[in-house]
Amino acid sequence: MGKTTKAAPIFSILMGISLLSTWVVLFAVGQVQELYTSPFNTMLLLVAEALTGLSLIVGGYGLLTRRVWGLKLQLVALGMLLYCTIFSCGELGQGNLLAAIFFGTVATLAFIFSWSLVR
């Protein structure tokens, strides 16, 4: 397994854990007010981000352990992450330069890892 092939699943696992952990912390400190103001949109966002986080973890594990399904799930999960980060950059990055830089960096890395696994 090459350096990029190892880096991609490690990145995915860390991003999946970070994504899920962020939501746990936000709920724990009561910072998900949108659940009351726009519950349908917020629930769908939570489902999408939970699926993304879990896919990143499982896909990363599958690729690291050379499972038959690992590469396919890894690419799907990185695509999901790319979509989530681009969306989040637009939602949270407007007027917040640090958030825009963070989400832009994660999106760029997701694209680079996806591209490296495809070629």
C-alpha positions as CSV (number, residue, x, y, z in Angstrom):
1,M,0.0,0.0,0.0
2,G,1.5,3.3,-1.1
3,K,1.8,6.5,1.0
4,T,-1.3,8.1,-0.6
5,T,-3.3,4.8,-0.3
6,K,-2.5,4.9,3.5
7,A,-3.1,8.6,3.9
8,A,-6.5,8.6,2.3
9,P,-8.2,6.1,4.7
10,I,-6.5,7.7,7.7
11,F,-7.8,11.1,6.6
12,S,-11.2,9.6,6.1
13,I,-11.3,7.9,9.5
14,L,-10.2,11.1,11.2
15,M,-12.7,13.2,9.3
16,G,-15.5,10.8,10.1
17,I,-14.7,10.8,13.8
18,S,-14.4,14.6,13.8
19,L,-17.7,15.1,12.0
20,L,-19.6,12.8,14.3
21,S,-17.9,14.2,17.4
22,T,-18.7,17.8,16.4
23,W,-22.4,17.0,16.4
24,V,-22.2,15.1,19.7
25,V,-20.5,18.2,21.3
26,L,-23.0,20.6,19.7
27,F,-25.9,18.6,21.1
28,A,-24.2,18.3,24.5
29,V,-23.8,22.0,24.9
30,G,-27.2,22.9,23.4
31,Q,-26.0,24.6,20.2
32,V,-28.4,23.0,17.7
33,Q,-31.1,25.7,17.9
34,E,-32.0,25.0,14.3
35,L,-33.6,21.7,15.4
36,Y,-36.4,23.9,16.9
37,T,-36.6,26.6,14.2
38,S,-36.3,24.3,11.1
39,P,-36.6,20.7,12.3
40,F,-37.1,19.0,9.0
41,N,-34.1,20.6,7.3
42,T,-32.0,20.0,10.4
43,M,-32.9,16.4,10.7
44,L,-32.1,15.7,7.1
45,L,-28.8,17.5,7.5
46,L,-28.1,15.3,10.6
47,V,-28.9,12.2,8.7
48,A,-26.7,13.2,5.8
49,E,-23.8,14.1,8.0
50,A,-24.1,11.0,10.1
51,L,-24.1,8.8,7.0
52,T,-21.1,10.7,5.7
53,G,-19.2,10.3,9.0
54,L,-20.0,6.6,9.2
55,S,-19.2,6.0,5.6
56,L,-15.8,7.8,6.0
57,I,-15.0,5.6,9.0
58,V,-16.1,2.3,7.5
59,G,-14.7,3.1,4.0
60,G,-11.3,4.1,5.6
61,Y,-11.2,0.9,7.6
62,G,-12.1,-1.1,4.5
63,L,-9.3,0.4,2.4
64,L,-6.8,0.1,5.2
65,T,-7.6,-3.6,5.7
66,R,-7.8,-4.2,2.0
67,R,-11.4,-5.4,1.9
68,V,-12.9,-6.0,-1.5
69,W,-15.5,-3.2,-0.9
70,G,-13.0,-0.8,0.7
71,L,-12.0,1.2,-2.3
72,K,-15.5,1.7,-3.6
73,L,-16.9,2.8,-0.2
74,Q,-13.8,5.0,0.3
75,L,-14.5,6.8,-3.0
76,V,-18.2,7.2,-2.2
77,A,-17.4,8.5,1.3
78,L,-14.9,11.0,0.0
79,G,-17.5,12.2,-2.5
80,M,-20.0,12.6,0.3
81,L,-17.4,14.6,2.3
82,L,-16.6,16.8,-0.7
83,Y,-20.3,17.6,-1.0
84,C,-20.7,18.3,2.7
85,T,-17.7,20.6,2.9
86,I,-18.7,22.6,-0.1
87,F,-22.2,23.0,1.3
88,S,-20.8,23.9,4.7
89,C,-18.4,26.4,3.3
90,G,-21.4,28.2,1.7
91,E,-23.5,28.0,4.8
92,L,-21.0,28.6,7.5
93,G,-18.2,30.3,5.7
94,Q,-20.1,33.4,4.6
95,G,-18.7,36.2,6.7
96,N,-16.4,33.8,8.5
97,L,-13.0,33.6,6.8
98,L,-11.6,30.9,9.1
99,A,-14.5,28.6,8.5
100,A,-14.3,29.1,4.7
101,I,-10.6,28.3,4.8
102,F,-11.2,25.2,6.9
103,F,-13.9,23.8,4.8
104,G,-12.1,24.7,1.6
105,T,-9.0,22.9,2.8
106,V,-11.0,19.8,3.7
107,A,-12.8,19.8,0.4
108,T,-9.5,20.2,-1.4
109,L,-8.0,17.2,0.5
110,A,-11.1,15.1,-0.2
111,F,-10.7,15.8,-3.9
112,I,-7.0,15.1,-3.9
113,F,-7.4,11.8,-2.1
114,S,-10.2,10.8,-4.4
115,W,-8.2,11.7,-7.5
116,S,-5.2,9.8,-6.2
117,L,-7.2,6.6,-5.5
118,V,-8.8,6.7,-9.0
119,R,-5.6,7.0,-10.9
